[in-house]
Amino acid sequence: MMERFKASMLLSAAGDALGYKNGEWEFCYQGRSIHDQLKAMGGLKDIKVNKKQWRVSDDTILHIATAEGLVSDWSSKEDLYLALADKYKSAMKDMWGRAPGATVQASCHSLKPNRPKGYVIPFDPRGGGCGACMRSMCIGLLFNKPEQLENLIEVSIESGRMTHNHPTGYLGSLAGALFTSYAIQKKPVREWGASLMSILPQALEYIKINGRDVGENKANWSYFTDKWSMFLKERGIQDGDKDPTFPSLYGVEQRDAFYRSVSWSGWGGSSGHDAPMIAYDAMLGAGGSWEELCDRAMFHGGDSDSTGVMAGAWWGAIYGLDNVPKGNYEHLEYKQRIEELAEKLYQKSEALSQ
């Protein structure tokens, strides 16, 4: 289990670095161009991820920040939320060349972790981006057992709305954490989406009980749920009891077109609903193939690092590192720091479940 925690954290960062390619591929609109470049490099097996040519983006820096908050010394949810706010604010010092989003930057600037409730920001009608979901996977590592679902829901939502106080944003955070817990549980991948839909009412109930921005949240709730319902129906897995169905032709161009069709504004993976959706779509199609996962989740014309950072975490939690080219992660930026955090997350998860 420790090795699966490490694989989840490492391959999350590797997926980020591969999808980002120092900004070249994250902001490339054509998946075909990325695949052509990849072929010229010798393919995925010949890519040597390193901190110069393949830096991690803001996604991994903030995922590290989440993990550091989770493993810090906290005894209450309030303590944890203030610790997370402090880590997010500090992470802004390590954003040169990593392309942080404007919403994340503005929100982190407004966090006040030294004050009571200093993690609370106003409701944001434009806060539906992917900046919350891309950093939530380690929450699912910490709260990975079915009986810890309530904690997973609350912590993923509250950590998410520290920067993205909008259901489309923070429900993506919930999805990212939830699917990581399912990966650790080895729940069949085809069941994940239906299970997400079944617990969204529980998430809404938490929002109501919490009592903050309830009216605004209820008014903006349906976009995430409607988009996911449509996607699950498209794949034929709305009940989670059948294998997914894909178009007979679903190559690079067809995937790009589909990713655009489920997006908010034509940039697949840039929002809280479609980044986990595209990563999940890749998981459904890739099975145990790391190369196929990367083709679908990391190498597409869209926000490819944000989809890659999630898909890598989920895949690693299930399959580990054995069938991944060592060059893809061996000299990964912050590798030792990430491995140490994975160990601490595992130890803390064991302590919390006793």
N, C-alpha and C positions, 0 to 999 in steps of 0.2 A: 504493500500500500504506500509506503514511503516513496518507493521508486515511481509510482503512478502520480503522486503529488509533484515530484520533481519533474517528471515528463510533462505534466500539465502546465506547470509554470514556465519551463524552458521552451516548449513548443509553442506556447502562446507568444512568447517574445520572438521566437524564430519566425512564426507566421506574420507577426507585425513587421519585422525587418525585411522579410521577403516581399510582402505586399507594398511596403513603403519604398524600398530601394532609394534611400536618401531623397525621397520626394518625387523621384522620376515616375514611378509606377502608380503611386497613390493618385497623382493628378493627370494620369494618362486616360484619355477618354475611350481608347480603342483596345479591347482585350487582344485582338489579333496582333497589334503592334508589340504588346508585351510578350506574347507567345513566340513571335518571330525573333525577338531579342533573346529570349530564353533559349531557343533552339541554337542560335549563333554562339551562345555561351557553352554549349555542350549539354544543356538540360539541367534539371534540378539537381541531379547527382553530382554535378561538377561545381555547384555554387558553394563557395566558402564564405559563409556569413562571418563578418568581422566588424569591428567598431568604426572602421574608416569608410569602406564602400557600402556597408549594410548596417547603418546605425538603427537602433530602435527609435520609434517615433514617440510622440507624446502619449500614445496609448499605453505603451509598456511602462513609461515613467510614472503614469498615474495608476497603473495596475500595481506596480511596486509600492506606491504610496498607500494604496488601499491595504495591501498585505502588511505593510509596516504598522499601520493603524490597528489592524486586527490582532497582531501578535504583541502589541504594546500592553502595558500593565493597566487594565481597566477592570472595574468591578460592577459597573452599571452601563446601561445603554447610553446614558448621557455622557459618561466618561468616554465611551467608545466614539460617539459622534464628534465630540470635541477633538479627540485624538485624530480622527480621520480628517477633520477640517484643517487641523494643524499640518498634517502630512500633505494635503492637497495644496495648501498655500505655499509650503516649503518647496514642493515639486516644481513650482513656477520658476525657480532659480536654475533649473536644468532643462530649459526648453529651447536653447539655441539650436537651430537647424532641425527641429523636430516637428514643426508645423502645428502648434497647438491651435485649437479652434477659438474663435472670438468669444463665444459664450463661456467656455471654460475659463479663459483668461479673466474676463470681466467678473465672473462669479467668484473665482478664487480670490481675486483682489478684494471682494466685499466680505469674505469670511472673517470672523473675529473669534478665533479659537480660545482667546484668553478671557472671554466674557461668557456668562451664562446664555445659553441658546445662541451662541455665536456662529453656529452652523446653519442657521435659518436664513434663507434669502426669500425675497418676494416671489409670488407666482409670476411665471414668465410665459406669456402667450406664444413666444417664439423659441421656447426651450425644449423643442422636440428632437434635437440632434442626437448623434450617436456617442457624445462624449461621456455619458453616464454608463452605457452598457459595455463599453470597451475596457472598463477597469473593474468590473464586478465579479469576474470569474472566481477569484480566490475566496469570495464570500461563500460560494458553493463548496469550496474545499473545506472551509472551516465548519460550516453547518451542513454536513453532507448526509446526514441520516434523516429518514422520513419523519421521525419524531421531533426534529429540529426545524421543521418547515416554517413554523411561526416566526422563529428568530430570523431565518433566511429572508422571509418576506419583509419583515420590518427593517432589517439592516440594509438590504439591497435598495429598498425604496428610499430610506433616509439618506444613505450615502449618495444615491443617484440625484436626489433633489437638492443636494448641496450646490450643484452646478446647473442642473436641468430640472427646474421645478415645474414640470409639465408632464402629464401622464404618458405622452408618446416618448418622452425622454427617460423617465424613471422606470416605466414598465419594461423598457429595454434592459435596464439594469437588473430588474427582477428576472427576466428571461436568461440573461447571461449567467447569473448565479445559479438559477434553478437547473439549467441544463448541465452545468458543471457537476452539481450534486447528483443528477441522474447518471452522468457518465461514471462517477465514482461508484454509484450503486449498481452499475451495469444494467440499468433499465434499458430495454430495447429502444433504439433510436426512433423507430417509427411511432412510439408512444409519447414522445416528449411533447410534441405540439398540442395534442389533445389534453395532456395533463396540465400544460400551461393554461389552456382555456378554462379548465375546470377549477383552477385556483384563483383566477382573476377576480371573481366575486369576493373571495376572502381578502384580496388586496384592497378592493374598494371599501370593504367593511373596516379595514385598518385605517384607511384615509378618513372615513367618517368618525371613527372613535378618536383618532388623533386630533381631529377638529380644526386642522389648519387648511385654509383655502379650499374648503369642501365644495362650495358652489362652483368655483372655477374648475376644480378637478372633475366633478361630475359632468359639467358641460363639455369637457374636452376628452372624456374617457373613451368614447366610441370609436375614434379613429384607429387606435391600436387594435382594439378587438375586432373591428370590421375587416381590417387589412389581413389580420392573421386568420380569421375565419375563411376569407376568400382564398388565401394561400393553401390552407389545409385541405379545402375542398378541391382545389386545383390538383393537388397531389393525391387525393383520394384517401387521406389519412385523418379525416376529421374525427373519427372514432378511435384511431390508434390501433385498430385490429387487423389492418391489411398492410402489405408492403406498398411503398409509394409508386406512383406511375409518373413517368417522364415522357415528354414528346419523343417520337421515334428519331428525330434529328435534334440533338441538344448539344451542339458543339459550342465553340467559343462565341461566335456571333449570336447564336440563339440564346445563350445564357446572358450575354450582355443585354439583349433586347428584353428578356424576362426580368432581369434585375432592374432595368430602367422602369419597366411597367409597374413594379410594386413599390417604386420609390416615391418620395414626397415631391421631388422637383426634377426628376430625370437623372439624378446622380446616385446610382445604386449603392446602398450601404451607408449613406450619410446621416440617416435618421435612426431614432431609437427603435422603430418598429422593423425596419428593413435590414439593418446590419445583422441582428441575430437571425432574422429570417433567411438571409442569403447564406450565412454560415451554417445554419441548420439544413438548408437545401443541399449544401455541399456535403455535409455529413451523411445525409440520406443517400446521396449518389456515390459517395466514395468508398463506403464500407471500410475495410482495413487497409486501403491503399493511401499512403501518405502523398504520393505523387498526384493521384487523382484529386485528393482533397485540395492540394495546392493549386492545381489547374483550375478548380472551381471557386475556391474561396480567396486565394491570394493573388491570382493572375487574371484579373478581369478589369474592364473599363469602368471603374467606379472607386468607391472609398475602400480600396483593397486591403489596406493595413487594418482597418477597423473590423472587417469581416475575417481577416486572417488571424487577428489576435484572439478572437473567440473560438474559431474553428480549431486552431492549434491547441488551445487549452482543453477543449472537449475531447478531441482525438487522442491527445496525449494521456488524458485521464483514463481512457479505455485501453489503449494499445501500448502505451509506454514508448520507449525509444528504440527498441530492437530493430525495427524495419525502416528507420530514418537514417539517411546518409549523415555520418558524423560531421561532415563539413557544414551541414545546415545549422548546427548548434554548438559545435565544439569550441569555437572562439567567439561566441556571442557576446556582445557588449553586456556588461554587468552579470555575466554568467554565475560567478561565485556568489554574488549578492542574492541572486534569484534562487539558487540552490539552497542557500542558508535560510531564506524566507520559507521555502517549501518545507524544509525540515521543521521549522518553528510552527508553521501552520498545521502540520501533521501532529506534532506534539500537543499543541493547544486543542486541536479537534478531539484528540483522545481524552484530554483532561476535562473538556466541557461535557463529554458524553458519559462520564463516570458518575 
